[in-house]
Amino acid sequence: MEAQTKIELVIKIVGPIITVTGILIGVWQFNKGQRNMQIKELEQRQFELKKM
């Protein structure tokens, strides 16, 4: 019985940690994608200005 309660405790602790980690990774990836889009947009504007 004691081993089962330890397993339940580990599951209760690890579950939220995995969830928070997943959310943080998702936010990081989103921000990275937004940054890349801004860089590409600035490069496109500079290219268009050079064409003029």
Residue pairs with C-beta under 8 A, 6 or more apart in sequence:
none
